[in-house]
Amino acid sequence: MRGIIPPDPETNVSNMEFAVVYVPRRSRNRFAAGCVEIMATAAAAVDAADPDNKRYAARVSGPSKSSEGQAIYYLLEWL
């Protein structure tokens, strides 16, 4: 998890979640919160993914606050 502040085990500020991410290309490793739809399970994320419309299943960490004050999620892995 290079470049990511590890989650604090005593709080739930940033969580590891399954999600569907809208992104123009899968080369990015962080996403605005508005581009991330949290899903309950990995299977739900995979089912909701739509690569033709640039919506990809992923495991993400967040939300975190960027240096610009925006809520962002970090990519952990593509599913």
Number of C-alpha atoms within 10 A of each C-alpha: 9 5 7 14 12 11 15 10 9 6 8 10 11 18 17 16 21 26 29 27 28 21 18 11 9 13 7 10 12 17 19 18 18 11 15 22 16 18 18 10 13 17 13 15 24 19 12 16 20 15 11 7 10 14 23 24 27 24 22 26 24 22 20 20 14 12 7 6 8 12 15 20 28 23 22 17 12 15 15
